[in-house]
Amino acid sequence: MSVLSGKVAVVTGAGSGIGRGAALALAAAGAQVVVNDVALDGLEETVAAVRSVGGEAAPSAGDVRVRADVERLVDTAVSTFGGLDVMFANAAVGRYVEFESMSEDDIDWILDIDLKGALLCAQLALPALRARGGGSIVFTSSVQAYTTMPGCVVYGAAKAGLVAAARALAVEVGRHGIRVNAIAPGTIDTPMLERDLSGMNVEEAGSFLDKVRRANALGRIGDVSEIASVLVFLASDAASYVTGTTIVADGGFLAVKAFA
């Protein structure tokens, strides 16, 4: 029996990367999935990918920074599939810029999507989750919440905020049967990583990836499926006593000496 059979899940930032992997994994586990992204092409591709493996998916295009868009996202889950059991607040952006030279627009862009957007998704999901007698909220944090490097001040602050938010919100809503957790991925093979590397020359990109591989215990970059499997666990009854915590899935990056 599929571990999420009969469950309805929402995934933000589902047009590519971890979000697309999550949508596919949730569907494979039996959930009906509503996928969200601002990129329409990617969103349509994710819906098609889910349906191609026999899953059920519905799109809800929108910006997680905009309350009305998030309200519509939750409403889509309820009207299309009858309710909501899992909110995966995953949408995120990043920009490696030293803090002193970072523009206020860049600061707002990262904080509004990575932190405010995730919190809006959690807040607006609560009534629908309560109506089902409980459920699961999962934030995508990052190892940058725990250890970092130059250029990640604002991104790291946003991701650390989600670790704290998961812990605090879990205390508020546990009485409703709602669990709240976060996942902190290490370096994962995603389009976001490709964009970061595209700003480097070939030698710099190769050096960066070599540093990442040397700086984690498994000696490799992670795959989106390895984050998606953690999400499926947190969304399922197998994690029924897990709340208010962050699961780090980083290949042992935090266990190894500092990245340098």
VOTIGU-974023 format. One line per 2 residues: their letters; for each residue x, y, z of N, C-alpha, C. Coordinates in nm, 2 decimals, padded with zeros to 4 digits. Example, Ala and Ser with C-alpha at 12.3 -4.5 7.8 and 13.67 -1.06 7.14 Angstrom:
2
AS = 01.32/-00.57/00.78/01.23/-00.45/00.78/01.32/-00.33/00.78  01.28/-00.22/00.71/01.37/-00.11/00.71/01.29/00.00/00.79
***
This chain:
260
MS = 00.08/-00.12/00.00/00.00/00.00/00.00/00.09/00.12/00.00  00.05/00.22/-00.08/00.13/00.35/-00.09/00.12/00.42/00.05
VL = 00.23/00.47/00.09/00.23/00.54/00.23/00.15/00.67/00.23  00.13/00.73/00.12/00.05/00.85/00.12/-00.08/00.84/00.04
SG = -00.13/00.72/00.03/-00.26/00.70/-00.04/-00.37/00.78/00.03  -00.45/00.85/-00.05/-00.56/00.93/00.00/-00.52/01.07/00.05
KV = -00.39/01.10/00.05/-00.34/01.23/00.09/-00.33/01.32/-00.02  -00.34/01.45/00.01/-00.33/01.56/-00.09/-00.21/01.65/-00.05
AV = -00.12/01.68/-00.14/00.00/01.75/-00.11/00.01/01.87/-00.20  00.07/01.98/-00.15/00.10/02.10/-00.23/00.25/02.11/-00.23
VT = 00.31/02.14/-00.34/00.45/02.16/-00.35/00.48/02.30/-00.42  00.54/02.39/-00.36/00.58/02.51/-00.42/00.72/02.50/-00.48
GA = 00.75/02.59/-00.58/00.87/02.58/-00.65/00.89/02.45/-00.72  00.78/02.40/-00.77/00.77/02.26/-00.83/00.81/02.26/-00.98
GS = 00.85/02.37/-01.04/00.88/02.37/-01.18/01.01/02.30/-01.22  01.10/02.28/-01.12/01.22/02.21/-01.14/01.29/02.17/-01.01
GI = 01.40/02.11/-01.02/01.49/02.08/-00.91/01.42/02.00/-00.80  01.44/02.04/-00.67/01.39/01.97/-00.56/01.24/01.96/-00.56
GR = 01.17/02.07/-00.61/01.03/02.07/-00.61/00.97/01.97/-00.71  01.03/01.96/-00.83/00.98/01.86/-00.92/01.01/01.72/-00.87
GA = 01.13/01.70/-00.81/01.15/01.56/-00.75/01.06/01.53/-00.64  01.02/01.63/-00.56/00.92/01.61/-00.45/00.79/01.57/-00.51
AL = 00.74/01.65/-00.61/00.61/01.62/-00.67/00.60/01.47/-00.72  00.71/01.43/-00.79/00.71/01.29/-00.84/00.72/01.19/-00.73
AL = 00.79/01.22/-00.63/00.80/01.12/-00.51/00.67/01.11/-00.44  00.61/01.23/-00.41/00.48/01.23/-00.34/00.37/01.15/-00.42
AA = 00.37/01.17/-00.55/00.28/01.10/-00.64/00.30/00.95/-00.64  00.43/00.92/-00.64/00.47/00.77/-00.64/00.43/00.71/-00.51
AG = 00.42/00.79/-00.40/00.38/00.74/-00.27/00.23/00.74/-00.26  00.16/00.78/-00.36/00.01/00.77/-00.36/-00.06/00.90/-00.34
AQ = 00.01/01.01/-00.32/-00.06/01.14/-00.30/-00.11/01.20/-00.43  -00.21/01.28/-00.41/-00.26/01.37/-00.52/-00.18/01.50/-00.50
VV = -00.13/01.56/-00.60/-00.04/01.67/-00.58/-00.08/01.79/-00.66  -00.08/01.91/-00.59/-00.10/02.04/-00.65/00.04/02.10/-00.66
VN = 00.08/02.14/-00.78/00.22/02.19/-00.80/00.21/02.34/-00.83  00.30/02.41/-00.78/00.31/02.56/-00.79/00.44/02.61/-00.84
DV = 00.44/02.71/-00.92/00.57/02.78/-00.96/00.53/02.90/-01.03  00.62/03.00/-01.05/00.60/03.12/-01.13/00.64/03.09/-01.27
AL = 00.72/02.99/-01.30/00.76/02.96/-01.43/00.66/02.86/-01.49  00.58/02.91/-01.59/00.47/02.83/-01.64/00.52/02.70/-01.72
DG = 00.63/02.72/-01.80/00.68/02.61/-01.87/00.72/02.49/-01.78  00.80/02.53/-01.68/00.84/02.43/-01.58/00.73/02.36/-01.51
LE = 00.63/02.44/-01.48/00.51/02.39/-01.41/00.44/02.29/-01.49  00.42/02.32/-01.62/00.35/02.23/-01.71/00.43/02.10/-01.73
ET = 00.56/02.11/-01.73/00.65/01.99/-01.75/00.64/01.90/-01.62  00.63/01.96/-01.51/00.61/01.88/-01.38/00.48/01.81/-01.38
VA = 00.37/01.88/-01.42/00.24/01.81/-01.42/00.25/01.70/-01.52  00.30/01.72/-01.64/00.31/01.61/-01.73/00.40/01.49/-01.68
AV = 00.51/01.52/-01.61/00.59/01.42/-01.56/00.52/01.34/-01.46  00.44/01.40/-01.37/00.37/01.33/-01.27/00.26/01.24/-01.33
RS = 00.19/01.29/-01.43/00.09/01.22/-01.50/00.14/01.10/-01.58  00.27/01.12/-01.63/00.33/01.02/-01.71/00.36/00.89/-01.63
VG = 00.38/00.91/-01.50/00.40/00.79/-01.42/00.28/00.74/-01.34  00.16/00.79/-01.39/00.04/00.74/-01.33/-00.01/00.82/-01.21
GE = 00.05/00.94/-01.18/00.01/01.01/-01.07/-00.09/01.12/-01.11  -00.16/01.18/-01.00/-00.26/01.28/-01.03/-00.19/01.41/-00.98
AA = -00.20/01.51/-01.07/-00.14/01.64/-01.04/-00.23/01.75/-01.10  -00.23/01.87/-01.03/-00.30/01.99/-01.08/-00.21/02.11/-01.07
PS = -00.20/02.19/-01.16/-00.11/02.31/-01.15/-00.18/02.43/-01.09  -00.10/02.51/-01.02/-00.15/02.64/-00.97/-00.04/02.74/-00.98
AG = -00.04/02.81/-01.09/00.07/02.91/-01.11/00.05/03.03/-01.01  00.16/03.08/-00.96/00.15/03.19/-00.87/00.28/03.22/-00.80
DV = 00.29/03.33/-00.73/00.40/03.38/-00.66/00.38/03.36/-00.51  00.47/03.29/-00.44/00.45/03.27/-00.30/00.46/03.40/-00.22
RV = 00.51/03.50/-00.28/00.51/03.63/-00.20/00.38/03.70/-00.20  00.28/03.65/-00.28/00.16/03.72/-00.30/00.05/03.64/-00.22
RA = -00.01/03.70/-00.12/-00.11/03.63/-00.04/-00.22/03.57/-00.12  -00.28/03.64/-00.22/-00.39/03.59/-00.30/-00.35/03.47/-00.38
DV = -00.22/03.47/-00.43/-00.17/03.35/-00.50/-00.17/03.23/-00.42  -00.12/03.25/-00.29/-00.11/03.13/-00.20/-00.25/03.09/-00.16
ER = -00.34/03.18/-00.14/-00.48/03.14/-00.11/-00.54/03.06/-00.22  -00.51/03.10/-00.34/-00.56/03.03/-00.46/-00.50/02.89/-00.47
LV = -00.37/02.88/-00.43/-00.30/02.75/-00.43/-00.37/02.65/-00.33  -00.39/02.70/-00.21/-00.46/02.61/-00.11/-00.60/02.58/-00.16
DT = -00.67/02.68/-00.21/-00.81/02.65/-00.26/-00.81/02.55/-00.37  -00.71/02.55/-00.46/-00.70/02.45/-00.57/-00.69/02.31/-00.51
AV = -00.61/02.29/-00.41/-00.60/02.16/-00.34/-00.74/02.11/-00.29  -00.81/02.21/-00.22/-00.94/02.17/-00.17/-01.04/02.15/-00.27
ST = -01.05/02.23/-00.37/-01.15/02.22/-00.47/-01.13/02.11/-00.57  -01.00/02.08/-00.60/-00.97/01.97/-00.70/-00.96/01.84/-00.63
FG = -00.90/01.83/-00.52/-00.88/01.69/-00.46/-00.95/01.67/-00.32  -01.02/01.78/-00.27/-01.10/01.76/-00.15/-01.04/01.80/-00.02
GL = -00.92/01.85/-00.02/-00.86/01.89/00.10/-00.71/01.90/00.09  -00.64/01.92/00.20/-00.50/01.93/00.21/-00.44/01.86/00.33
DV = -00.34/01.78/00.30/-00.27/01.71/00.41/-00.12/01.74/00.43  -00.06/01.79/00.32/00.08/01.81/00.32/00.11/01.95/00.25
MF = 00.18/02.04/00.32/00.23/02.16/00.25/00.38/02.16/00.25  00.44/02.15/00.13/00.58/02.15/00.12/00.62/02.29/00.07
AN = 00.66/02.38/00.16/00.70/02.51/00.12/00.84/02.51/00.08  00.86/02.50/-00.05/01.00/02.47/-00.11/01.05/02.58/-00.19
AA = 00.97/02.67/-00.25/01.01/02.77/-00.34/01.12/02.86/-00.28  01.23/02.88/-00.36/01.34/02.96/-00.30/01.42/03.01/-00.42
VG = 01.50/03.12/-00.39/01.59/03.18/-00.48/01.72/03.20/-00.40  01.83/03.22/-00.47/01.96/03.26/-00.41/02.04/03.34/-00.50
RY = 02.13/03.42/-00.43/02.22/03.50/-00.51/02.35/03.52/-00.43  02.46/03.48/-00.48/02.59/03.49/-00.41/02.65/03.63/-00.43
VE = 02.63/03.72/-00.34/02.68/03.85/-00.34/02.73/03.89/-00.20  02.84/03.95/-00.20/02.89/03.99/-00.07/02.80/04.10/-00.01
FE = 02.77/04.09/00.12/02.66/04.16/00.18/02.68/04.31/00.17  02.80/04.36/00.18/02.82/04.51/00.17/02.78/04.57/00.04
SM = 02.79/04.49/-00.07/02.76/04.54/-00.20/02.62/04.49/-00.25  02.55/04.42/-00.16/02.41/04.37/-00.20/02.31/04.48/-00.20
SE = 02.23/04.49/-00.31/02.13/04.59/-00.31/02.01/04.56/-00.22  01.94/04.66/-00.19/01.82/04.64/-00.10/01.72/04.56/-00.18
DD = 01.71/04.58/-00.31/01.62/04.49/-00.39/01.65/04.35/-00.38  01.78/04.31/-00.39/01.82/04.18/-00.37/01.79/04.12/-00.23
ID = 01.81/04.20/-00.13/01.78/04.16/00.01/01.63/04.13/00.01  01.54/04.22/-00.04/01.40/04.20/-00.03/01.36/04.07/-00.11
WI = 01.42/04.06/-00.23/01.38/03.94/-00.32/01.41/03.81/-00.25  01.52/03.80/-00.19/01.55/03.67/-00.12/01.47/03.65/00.00
LD = 01.46/03.75/00.09/01.38/03.73/00.21/01.23/03.71/00.18  01.18/03.78/00.08/01.03/03.77/00.05/01.00/03.64/-00.01
ID = 01.08/03.57/-00.09/01.05/03.44/-00.14/01.09/03.33/-00.04  01.21/03.34/00.01/01.27/03.22/00.08/01.21/03.22/00.23
LK = 01.18/03.33/00.29/01.13/03.33/00.42/00.98/03.37/00.43  00.94/03.49/00.38/00.80/03.53/00.39/00.72/03.44/00.31
GA = 00.76/03.40/00.19/00.68/03.31/00.10/00.65/03.18/00.17  00.75/03.12/00.23/00.73/02.99/00.30/00.64/03.01/00.42
LL = 00.65/03.12/00.49/00.56/03.14/00.61/00.42/03.16/00.56  00.40/03.24/00.45/00.26/03.25/00.40/00.20/03.12/00.37
CA = 00.28/03.03/00.30/00.23/02.90/00.26/00.19/02.82/00.39  00.27/02.83/00.49/00.23/02.76/00.62/00.11/02.82/00.68
QL = 00.10/02.95/00.69/-00.01/03.02/00.76/-00.14/02.99/00.69  -00.14/03.00/00.56/-00.27/02.98/00.48/-00.31/02.84/00.46
AL = -00.21/02.74/00.49/-00.25/02.60/00.48/-00.31/02.56/00.61  -00.30/02.63/00.72/-00.34/02.58/00.85/-00.49/02.55/00.86
PA = -00.58/02.63/00.81/-00.72/02.60/00.82/-00.76/02.47/00.74  -00.70/02.45/00.62/-00.73/02.33/00.55/-00.67/02.21/00.61
LR = -00.55/02.22/00.68/-00.49/02.10/00.75/-00.58/02.07/00.87  -00.62/02.17/00.94/-00.71/02.15/01.06/-00.84/02.08/01.02
AR = -00.89/02.12/00.90/-01.02/02.06/00.86/-01.00/01.91/00.83  -00.88/01.86/00.80/-00.85/01.72/00.78/-00.82/01.65/00.90
GG = -00.81/01.72/01.02/-00.78/01.66/01.14/-00.63/01.65/01.17  -00.55/01.73/01.09/-00.41/01.73/01.10/-00.34/01.72/00.97
GS = -00.20/01.72/00.98/-00.13/01.71/00.85/00.02/01.74/00.88  00.09/01.78/00.77/00.23/01.80/00.78/00.27/01.92/00.70
IV = 00.35/02.01/00.76/00.41/02.12/00.69/00.56/02.10/00.69  00.62/02.11/00.57/00.77/02.09/00.56/00.82/02.21/00.49
FT = 00.93/02.28/00.55/01.00/02.38/00.49/01.13/02.33/00.43  01.17/02.39/00.32/01.31/02.36/00.26/01.40/02.47/00.32
SS = 01.48/02.42/00.42/01.59/02.51/00.47/01.72/02.48/00.39  01.83/02.48/00.46/01.96/02.46/00.39/02.07/02.44/00.49
VQ = 02.18/02.37/00.45/02.29/02.37/00.54/02.35/02.51/00.56  02.31/02.60/00.47/02.36/02.74/00.49/02.30/02.80/00.62
AY = 02.20/02.74/00.68/02.14/02.78/00.81/02.24/02.75/00.92  02.34/02.66/00.90/02.43/02.62/01.00/02.57/02.65/00.98
TT = 02.61/02.65/00.86/02.75/02.68/00.82/02.75/02.75/00.69  02.84/02.84/00.66/02.82/02.92/00.54/02.95/02.96/00.48
MP = 02.94/03.05/00.38/03.06/03.11/00.32/03.03/03.25/00.27  03.12/03.33/00.23/03.09/03.46/00.19/02.99/03.47/00.07
GC = 02.90/03.57/00.08/02.80/03.58/-00.02/02.67/03.53/00.01  02.66/03.47/00.13/02.53/03.40/00.17/02.46/03.45/00.29
VV = 02.49/03.58/00.32/02.44/03.64/00.45/02.29/03.63/00.45  02.22/03.69/00.34/02.08/03.70/00.34/02.01/03.56/00.32
YG = 02.07/03.48/00.23/02.01/03.35/00.20/02.02/03.26/00.33  02.14/03.27/00.40/02.16/03.19/00.52/02.06/03.24/00.63
AA = 02.04/03.37/00.64/01.95/03.42/00.74/01.81/03.37/00.71  01.76/03.37/00.59/01.63/03.32/00.55/01.62/03.17/00.59
KA = 01.72/03.10/00.55/01.71/02.95/00.58/01.72/02.92/00.73  01.80/03.00/00.80/01.80/02.98/00.95/01.66/03.02/01.01
GL = 01.60/03.12/00.95/01.47/03.16/01.00/01.37/03.04/00.98  01.38/02.96/00.88/01.28/02.85/00.86/01.31/02.74/00.96
VA = 01.43/02.72/01.00/01.46/02.62/01.11/01.39/02.67/01.24  01.40/02.79/01.27/01.34/02.85/01.39/01.18/02.85/01.38
AA = 01.14/02.88/01.26/00.99/02.88/01.23/00.93/02.74/01.25  01.00/02.64/01.20/00.95/02.50/01.21/00.93/02.46/01.36
RA = 01.03/02.50/01.43/01.03/02.46/01.58/00.92/02.54/01.65  00.91/02.67/01.62/00.81/02.75/01.70/00.66/02.71/01.65
LA = 00.64/02.70/01.52/00.51/02.67/01.47/00.46/02.53/01.51  00.56/02.44/01.52/00.52/02.30/01.57/00.46/02.31/01.71
VE = 00.51/02.40/01.79/00.46/02.41/01.93/00.32/02.47/01.93  00.29/02.56/01.84/00.16/02.63/01.83/00.05/02.54/01.78
VG = 00.09/02.45/01.68/-00.02/02.38/01.61/-00.02/02.23/01.64  00.07/02.18/01.73/00.07/02.04/01.76/-00.06/01.99/01.81
RH = -00.13/02.07/01.89/-00.26/02.03/01.95/-00.37/02.00/01.84  -00.34/02.05/01.72/-00.44/02.02/01.61/-00.39/01.90/01.52
GI = -00.29/01.83/01.57/-00.24/01.72/01.49/-00.16/01.76/01.37  -00.11/01.88/01.37/-00.03/01.93/01.26/00.12/01.93/01.30
RV = 00.20/01.86/01.22/00.34/01.85/01.24/00.41/01.95/01.15  00.52/02.01/01.20/00.59/02.11/01.12/00.74/02.07/01.14
NA = 00.81/02.06/01.02/00.95/02.02/01.02/01.02/02.09/00.90  01.15/02.08/00.90/01.22/02.14/00.78/01.32/02.03/00.74
IA = 01.36/02.05/00.61/01.47/01.97/00.55/01.58/02.07/00.52  01.71/02.04/00.56/01.82/02.12/00.52/01.91/02.04/00.42
PG = 01.89/02.06/00.29/01.98/01.99/00.20/02.12/02.05/00.19  02.21/01.97/00.15/02.34/02.02/00.12/02.34/02.06/-00.03
TI = 02.45/02.04/-00.10/02.46/02.08/-00.24/02.39/01.97/-00.32  02.29/02.01/-00.39/02.21/01.91/-00.47/02.22/01.95/-00.62
DT = 02.21/01.85/-00.71/02.22/01.87/-00.85/02.09/01.93/-00.90  02.08/02.06/-00.91/01.95/02.12/-00.95/01.99/02.24/-01.05
PM = 01.88/02.29/-01.12/01.91/02.40/-01.20/01.96/02.52/-01.13  01.93/02.54/-01.00/01.98/02.65/-00.92/02.13/02.64/-00.91
LE = 02.18/02.51/-00.89/02.33/02.49/-00.88/02.39/02.52/-01.02  02.32/02.48/-01.13/02.37/02.51/-01.26/02.38/02.66/-01.28
RD = 02.28/02.74/-01.24/02.29/02.88/-01.25/02.40/02.94/-01.18  02.42/02.89/-01.05/02.54/02.94/-00.97/02.67/02.92/-01.04
LS = 02.68/02.80/-01.10/02.81/02.76/-01.17/02.83/02.84/-01.30  02.71/02.88/-01.36/02.72/02.94/-01.49/02.79/03.08/-01.48
GM = 02.79/03.14/-01.36/02.86/03.26/-01.34/03.01/03.25/-01.32  03.06/03.13/-01.32/03.20/03.10/-01.31/03.26/03.05/-01.44
NV = 03.39/03.07/-01.45/03.45/03.01/-01.57/03.47/02.86/-01.54  03.51/02.78/-01.64/03.52/02.64/-01.63/03.61/02.59/-01.51
EE = 03.72/02.66/-01.50/03.82/02.62/-01.40/03.76/02.65/-01.26  03.70/02.77/-01.24/03.64/02.81/-01.11/03.53/02.71/-01.07
AG = 03.44/02.68/-01.17/03.33/02.59/-01.15/03.38/02.45/-01.10  03.48/02.40/-01.17/03.54/02.27/-01.14/03.60/02.27/-01.00
SF = 03.67/02.38/-00.97/03.73/02.39/-00.84/03.62/02.40/-00.73  03.51/02.47/-00.75/03.41/02.48/-00.65/03.35/02.34/-00.63
LD = 03.31/02.27/-00.74/03.25/02.13/-00.72/03.35/02.04/-00.65  03.48/02.05/-00.68/03.58/01.96/-00.61/03.58/01.99/-00.46
KV = 03.57/02.12/-00.43/03.56/02.16/-00.28/03.44/02.10/-00.22  03.33/02.11/-00.28/03.20/02.05/-00.23/03.22/01.90/-00.20
RR = 03.27/01.83/-00.30/03.29/01.69/-00.29/03.38/01.65/-00.17  03.49/01.73/-00.16/03.59/01.70/-00.05/03.53/01.74/00.08
AN = 03.43/01.83/00.08/03.38/01.88/00.21/03.26/01.81/00.26  03.23/01.69/00.20/03.13/01.61/00.26/03.17/01.46/00.27
AL = 03.11/01.39/00.36/03.16/01.26/00.39/03.14/01.16/00.28  03.04/01.18/00.19/03.01/01.09/00.09/03.09/01.12/-00.04
GR = 03.15/01.24/-00.05/03.23/01.27/-00.16/03.16/01.30/-00.29  03.04/01.34/-00.28/02.96/01.36/-00.41/02.85/01.47/-00.39
IG = 02.79/01.51/-00.50/02.68/01.60/-00.50/02.55/01.52/-00.48  02.45/01.57/-00.41/02.33/01.50/-00.39/02.23/01.50/-00.51
DV = 02.14/01.41/-00.51/02.04/01.41/-00.61/01.90/01.45/-00.55  01.82/01.51/-00.63/01.69/01.56/-00.58/01.61/01.45/-00.52
SE = 01.62/01.33/-00.57/01.54/01.21/-00.52/01.58/01.18/-00.37  01.70/01.22/-00.33/01.75/01.20/-00.20/01.69/01.30/-00.10
IA = 01.65/01.41/-00.15/01.57/01.50/-00.06/01.42/01.47/-00.06  01.37/01.43/-00.18/01.23/01.39/-00.19/01.20/01.27/-00.10
SV = 01.29/01.18/-00.08/01.26/01.06/00.00/01.25/01.11/00.15  01.32/01.21/00.19/01.31/01.26/00.33/01.17/01.33/00.34
LV = 01.13/01.40/00.24/01.00/01.47/00.24/00.89/01.36/00.26  00.89/01.26/00.18/00.79/01.15/00.18/00.78/01.10/00.33
FL = 00.90/01.07/00.39/00.90/01.03/00.53/00.83/01.13/00.62  00.87/01.25/00.61/00.81/01.35/00.70/00.66/01.37/00.67
AS = 00.61/01.35/00.55/00.47/01.36/00.52/00.39/01.24/00.56  00.45/01.13/00.59/00.38/01.01/00.61/00.36/00.98/00.76
DA = 00.28/00.88/00.79/00.26/00.84/00.93/00.38/00.78/00.99  00.48/00.74/00.91/00.60/00.69/00.97/00.67/00.79/01.05
AS = 00.64/00.92/01.03/00.70/01.03/01.10/00.60/01.09/01.20  00.50/01.01/01.25/00.39/01.07/01.33/00.43/01.13/01.46
YV = 00.56/01.10/01.51/00.60/01.15/01.63/00.72/01.25/01.61  00.73/01.30/01.48/00.84/01.38/01.45/00.79/01.52/01.42
TG = 00.82/01.62/01.50/00.78/01.76/01.47/00.87/01.85/01.54  00.88/01.98/01.48/00.96/02.08/01.54/01.11/02.06/01.52
TT = 01.15/01.98/01.42/01.29/01.96/01.40/01.33/01.98/01.25  01.46/01.97/01.23/01.51/01.98/01.09/01.60/01.86/01.06
IV = 01.57/01.80/00.95/01.65/01.68/00.91/01.75/01.74/00.81  01.88/01.72/00.84/01.99/01.76/00.75/02.02/01.65/00.65
AD = 02.01/01.67/00.53/02.04/01.57/00.42/02.15/01.63/00.33  02.27/01.62/00.38/02.39/01.69/00.32/02.51/01.60/00.28
GG = 02.49/01.47/00.29/02.60/01.39/00.26/02.72/01.39/00.36  02.68/01.45/00.48/02.79/01.46/00.58/02.86/01.59/00.57
FL = 02.81/01.69/00.50/02.88/01.82/00.48/02.91/01.88/00.62  02.81/01.88/00.71/02.83/01.95/00.84/02.92/01.87/00.93
AV = 02.94/01.74/00.90/03.03/01.66/00.98/03.17/01.67/00.95  03.20/01.73/00.83/03.34/01.75/00.78/03.39/01.89/00.82
KA = 03.52/01.91/00.82/03.57/02.04/00.86/03.52/02.14/00.76  03.53/02.27/00.80/03.47/02.38/00.73/03.51/02.38/00.58
FA = 03.41/02.42/00.50/03.43/02.44/00.36/03.54/02.55/00.33  03.64/02.52/00.25/03.74/02.62/00.23/03.81/02.59/00.09
***
